[in-house]
Amino acid sequence: MPYVYILKCSDDSLYTGWTQNLDQRIEKHNAGIGAKYTRGRLPVILVHSESFDTKEEAMKREIAIKKLSREAKLMLIKQE
């Protein structure tokens, strides 16, 4: 199942991505083999996720979230 997710990094920044396997992807991020952005900001914590029927839907949502301001992302996280 495709997911879009937001991670909180150790420097308090937020990272948004999408994956087919959420648990495995977070493990990879925390092992330092995830995205280049998160490698220097470990550990990361999952703070938001959404599931979708198709990867295309997840990818579109990822783009939409990345366009949000930090404040809007924090509101989205708070709704969880």
C-alpha positions as a printed Julia matrix, in Angstrom:
80×3 Matrix{Float64}:
  0.0    0.0    0.0
  1.44   3.41  -0.91
  1.97   5.96   1.85
  3.02   9.57   2.12
  4.77  10.45   5.37
  6.33  13.29   7.31
  9.36  12.75   9.51
 10.64  15.02  12.24
 14.42  15.11  12.11
 16.78  15.56  15.07
 17.37  19.2   14.06
 13.58  19.8   14.26
 13.23  20.04  10.47
 10.53  18.12   8.6
 11.02  15.69   5.74
  8.21  14.47   3.45
  8.36  11.38   1.27
  6.35   8.48  -0.11
  6.87   4.73   0.04
  5.23   1.36  -0.51
  6.42   0.02   2.87
  6.29   2.59   5.67
  8.0    0.6    8.45
 10.87  -0.49   6.22
 11.36   3.04   4.86
 11.63   4.58   8.33
 14.13   1.88   9.31
 16.2    2.79   6.25
 16.09   6.48   7.12
 17.28   5.77  10.66
 20.0    3.42   9.38
 21.39   6.29   7.3
 20.51   4.7    3.96
 17.34   6.7    3.33
 17.23  10.11   1.72
 20.38  12.22   1.62
 18.52  14.97   3.52
 17.86  12.78   6.55
 21.32  11.16   6.76
 22.8   14.07   8.69
 19.69  14.64  10.79
 19.26  11.32  12.57
 17.33   9.95  14.28
 14.04  10.68  12.58
 10.56  10.15  14.01
  7.39   9.47  12.04
  4.92  12.26  12.85
  2.33  11.87  10.06
  1.3    9.33   7.44
 -1.53   8.86   4.95
 -2.33   5.75   2.89
 -3.51   5.67  -0.73
 -4.81   3.2   -3.28
 -2.15   3.99  -5.89
  1.42   5.25  -5.88
  0.37   8.07  -8.21
 -2.05   9.38  -5.56
  0.66   9.18  -2.91
  3.16  10.98  -5.13
  0.67  13.77  -5.87
 -0.02  14.17  -2.16
  3.72  14.24  -1.42
  4.15  17.12  -3.87
  1.2   18.96  -2.34
  2.58  18.57   1.19
  6.05  19.7    0.11
  4.49  22.93  -1.21
  2.96  23.7    2.2
  4.6   26.11   4.61
  6.18  24.71   7.76
  3.26  26.1    9.76
  0.74  24.33   7.52
  2.67  21.06   7.86
  2.67  21.41  11.64
 -1.12  21.95  11.56
 -1.48  18.8    9.46
  0.62  16.88  11.99
 -1.36  18.3   14.89
 -4.63  17.03  13.34
 -3.37  13.46  13.63
